[in-house]
């Protein structure tokens, strides 16, 4: 799965799955554009890649702002001239609350980042890839985009929407050489899952262990395990995959409890 001379643009690249994906693409020879709202975190990702002999730049951008999204696409083209892989990954979890108790401002912010941000990424990257007649896009949904998630109405709704955007985009541009897929990670060892576990449990020390126990494999995914699948979806090994959403969840959805920890 060589990505020599290819360009991988990754949002949410400052930590977690996005950072792991940036490093995984770089390991296969890709030139990396690391985008994150946290500019310092994005720079850290790029610097780690540069230290291993790779090529990377970082960009600070709010993916919910059209001008910022257009800007990171233009900056990528100015530096590298093309976009071969787009990992449309940035997202936030928000606060755990039942629908009746959910703050409207928080709801709007989650939808702006998780859904509008994905839409804007597609809006500005798709013309670049269709002009090239080539490219692969991976959007980050979640297992919460397949089933409801008690206490996470905005997050779950946004991730359901990502799957719909993925299917629509794949249908629109499949004959122009561009593939679009989505990943639906299960619990992964990142800041986000620790935040959710802490909120659901009220800060219980064994919250993350409880989540891990719900997986048939008995542990969280590592960010690199999810990242490796993203790289595969963008590779020449996956040229007949488009319009799909893929659970990367260690079997979590095979035995999903009706009530998540701390929701009762």
Secondary structure, 3 states (H helix, E strand, C coil): CCCCCCEEEEECCCCHHHHHHHHHHHHCCCEEEEEECCHHHHHHHHHHHHHCCCEEEEEECCCCCHHHHHHHHHHHHHHHCCCCEEEECCCCCCCCECHHHCCHHHHHHHHHHHHHHHHHHHHHHHHHHHHHCCEEEEEECCHHHCCCCCCEHHHHHHHHHHHHHHHHHHHHHHHHCEEEEEEEECCECCHHHHHHHHHHHCCCCCHHHHHHHCCCCCCCECHHHHHHHHHHHHCHHHCCCCCCEEEECCCHHHHCCCCCCCCC
